[in-house]
Amino acid sequence: MVVEDSAVVRTLLSHIIRSDPRLEMAAAVSSAEEAIAALPAVRPDVISMDIRLPGMDGLAATRQIMADCPTPIVVISASIDKSSMKTTMDALSAGALSVVEKPVGLGNEDYAAVSREICTQLAIMSQVAVVRHRIRPRSADSAVSRPRTEPKVLLCAASTGGPQALARLFGMLPADLGLPVLLVQHMGGTFMSGFAAWLQTVVPQRVVLAEAGQAPAAGTIHVAPGDRHLLLDRGGLIALSAAAPVGGQRPSANLLLQSAAETLGGGAAAIVLTGMGEDGAAGVRALLAAGGFAIAEHESSAIVNGMPAAAVRAGALALPLDLIAPHVRRILEREVRA
């Protein structure tokens, strides 16, 4: 189902979708109210949601759909100005699965690439089960699994469903977190600045876009910028790379974790959150071999269990999202007491 108030864009999106054999148009409507009214009859596998709509906007629509008739939602955003980006990121936090740029005209040189990305996201997200039976996690065990070496940096990786998971995770950790955080979030490059600005509004730690040559700062979340790998160099400083994508990803969680394993040995801890694919698993394996520590989100809370499941197979400890922050805090408290 396409939800788009512009007749021109709605027609273009419909053309793009019908041209992809993986997809079938279920409906195309001009408002959130129409979409919500049509959902029980149409029952789409995935919704393409404009964020700026007359009447009810895309954020309010996402909240209502996820509460009343949970359906995978891909946000289609044309603008990266501050107000639109906040609404877009809030929609992701409310349950939308991903965000892509609006299509460009047929004569634009980027038409093929943008159209392909839109269709790929819709096809992939249509397979995500947003209605799941949650198992109730056991209370955190009093015996804390500890790194063999005191961690000097916390590495975090997320993809589909990441914004809401990251907001919850770091919202449960203190502003004066005693470690710097290096974060890889898979998202279109044009959205990363807005994502970092949004994350700053929902977590207590300082959030910045990572810059080459920076020393990672305790209590600061350094976000990989758009379309660049985030690494630690031999001197422990932040490095950025335009090298080829790894496993289709740039930034790559694997490269970040592997660089930390090489630079810090066992002095790094990693957290792999919800996401498709297996990015992060090879990095977890390298980090553990070097003496580091890794946690992966348990399948009971992960919106998409691809990346966490791969990390668990590589040796990461599996914990439900709400138990990861308490576990990290106890590790840090024990290190301080030690």
N, C-alpha and C positions, 0 to 999 in steps of 0.2 A: 504494500500500500504506500502510495506517495502522498505526503501531506505538504502542500506548497501553495502559497497564495498567489504567486505570479503565474499567470497563464502561460507566459513564454517559457519560464523555467520548468513548469509542470509538463509542458509538451516536450521539452528537450529531455527531461528525465525519463519520461515515458518512452521516448524513442530509444534512448540509451539502454534502458532495461529490456525492451522488446528485442533489441539486437543481440542480446546475450542468451544463448541457448540454456544456460543454467537457471534463468529467471523467467517468471511469468507475472504479468501485471494483474494484481487482484483488484485494485481500485486506485483512482487518483482524485483527491479531494482538495478543496481550497482553504479549509479551516480545521482547527483542532476539534471544534464542536462536531463538525461533519464526520471526522475520523472516529471520534469516540462513539457517536451514534451508530456508525456502520460496523464497528468491530465485531459485535456478536454474530452478525450475518456473514461478513466477509471472512473473518478469522484468518488474517494474513500471517505468513510465517515470519515476516520481518517488515518493519515500518521505516520508510525514509522520512525523517522529520525535519522540516524547516524550523529554525529557532525563532525567527521573527515572523509572527503571524498576527492578523487582526483579531481582536477579541482575546481569547485564551492564547497565550504564547506557547512556544515549544516546551519550555520548562514546566509550566503548569500542566500541559498535556501529558508530558512524560510521567510526572508524579501521579496523575490520575490513572493513566493506563497501567502503570506498574502496580498500583494499589488494587485496581478493579479487574483488569484483564491482562495480566503480565505477558508482554510480547517483546521480542527483541527489537530494539530501536537503534537506528543509525542516524545521528544528527548530521544534517547537511548545512554547513555554515558558509556564508559568503563573506562575512566581515571578520576581521581580527582586531577591531577596535575594542577598547577596554570594556565597555558595557556588554557588547555581544559576546566577548570571550568569557566574561564572568557567567553570563546566562548559559552559555554552552557547557562550561565546566560544571556548573551546578546541575545541568541536565545529566551529565555523566555520573555525578555523585548521586543523583536521584534514581539511577538505574539504566540509563542509556548505555549502550555497549561501546560505541566508538564514534569518532567524528571525522568527516571528510569534507573537502572543499566542494562548493557548488560547481556544477558543470560549466564549462566555457563553450562559446559558440563553435559551430562546425568549422569555421574558417580559422580558428585559433590553432597555433602550432602545438599547443598542449592538449588539444581536445582528446586525442586517442589515449594519452596517459591518464588524464583525469577521469575519463569515462571508464577506463579499465579498472582504476582504483575504486570508483563508486560501485561497480558491479561486483568486484571481488569482495568488498566489505559486505555488501548485501547478501551475497551467496554464502559467505562464511558465517555471518551473524544469524542467518536464518536457521542454522543448525544448532545454535546455542540453546540449551534447555534453561530458560529463565525461571521455570517452575520446578523446584526440586524439593524432595523430602530431606530436611536437615536432620542429621543425627545430633543429639545433644552431647556436646563435648564434656569430657570428664574435667573435674577441677584440676588446676595445675598441680603437678606433683611437687612435693616439697623438696625432692632431690633434683637439683638443677643440673642438667647436662652442660658442662662447662668447656670452653675452649682450652686447649693445652697451653696456649700462650695468650697473654693479655692482649685483647684486640686494641688496635690503634685507630681503626677506621671501620665504619659500618657501610656495607655495600648493599644496595637495594635494586631489585629489578621487577618490573611489572609491565603488563600489556593490557589486553582486553579486561575491563573492569578495574584497572589500576587506580584511577583517580579516587574513587570512593574507598578502596582498600587502603590507599596511602593516607587519605585524610583520617581514617579511623585509627590506623596504626600509629602515626606520629602524633595524633591528638591525644593518645594515651601515654606518650612519652614526655618528659619534662623539657621546658624551654632550654634549660642549661644542660642538655644532654652532653655527657662528657666525651663524646666522640664526634668527629666530622662524619657526614653522610654523603656518599656519592650515589646518585640516583639515575638509573636508566628507565625511562618510561617510553614505550613504543607509541608514537603518535606522529602525525604529519608534521614536518618541519616547521611549517608556518604557524602552527599552534603552540609551539613550545614556550615562547616568551609569555603568552597569555596563560598557559598552564602553570608556569612558575609563579606568576603574579596571583593567580587564583589560589594556588596551594598555600601561599603566604597568608591568605585571609582565613584559612581553616585549620592551620596547625600553629603551635606556639613557637617552634624553632624559626630561625632566620632561613629564608629560602632565596637562593640566587641562581642565575644561570652560570654554569661553570665557565671559567676563563683559563686559557692556557697560561702556565707559569704560576698560578695561584697555589699557595699552601693550603690544603684542606683545613678548615677551621672548626673547632669543636662547637657543637650546638648549631651548626649551619648545614643545610641540605643543599648540596651542589648538584643542580639538575643538568643532565647532558643537553646541550643545545640542539637545535634542529639539524638533522642530517650530518651529525658528526659523532665519531666514536669518542667516548670518554675513557681515559686511561690514567694510571699512575705511572710517572716516569721513574727512572732509577734513583732519582734524588727524592722521591716521595712527593713531587709536585704534580699538579693536574696537567695533563696533556690532552689535546684534542687532535683527532685525525680524520682526514677525508678519504682514508683508504676504502677499498671496495666493501660493500655490505657483506656481512658474515651470516650465512643462513637466511639471506634476504633482509637482514636487519642492520640498520645504521641509525642510531647507536646499537652496539651489540653488548648484551650483558656478559656473554662469554669472554669477550676481549677485556672488559673491565675487571672481571674476577680473575682472569688469568694474569693480567698485569699486576694486580695486587698480590697474587700468590708469588710472582717473581720478585716483586719489590719488597714486600713485607714478610714473606715466608708465612708463618702461622699467625702473624699479627693483624689479621683481618677477619671480620665476621660478615656473612652474607645472608640476606633475606630475599627469597624468591616468592613473589606473590602471583595472583591470578593472571592468566594469559594463555594464548594459543601458542602452539609450537613447542620447541624444546630449548629455546635460548636460555642460557644460564646453566644448563646441566653440565656441559664440558667445563665451564668455569668452576662450578661447585666441586667437580672431581679434582681439578688442579688445586683448588684452595684447600681441600681436605688433605690431599697428599702432602701439602706444604705445612700442615699442622694447624690450619685455620678451622673455622666453624661455620656451619650453614644451617639455616632454618628454611623450610618451605611451608607455604600455607596448606593446611589440610583440605582434602577434597570436600569436607562438610561445609566449608565456608567459601571456597573459591568459586567465583562466577564461572570461570573456565579453568579446568584443571590440567591443561596441557603442560605449561611451564612448571608448575609445582610438582606434578607427578613425575616429570623427567628429572627434576632436582632430587626428589626423594629416591628415585632409582639410582641416582649418582651418589647417594649417601647422606642427603640432608635430613635433619630431624623434622618431622611433620607435626605442625601445631595449628589448631584453628586460629583464625585471625585475631580474635579477642584475647588469646593466650600468648601471642608472640611478644607484645610489649611488656607484660609482666615478666616473661622469661628473660628478656633483654635487660630489664631493670634489675632483676636479681643477680644476673651475671655481673653487671657493672658494680652493684653494691658489694658483692663478694670480692671483686677485684680491689675495690677501695679499702675494704676491711683487711684484705691480705697485705 
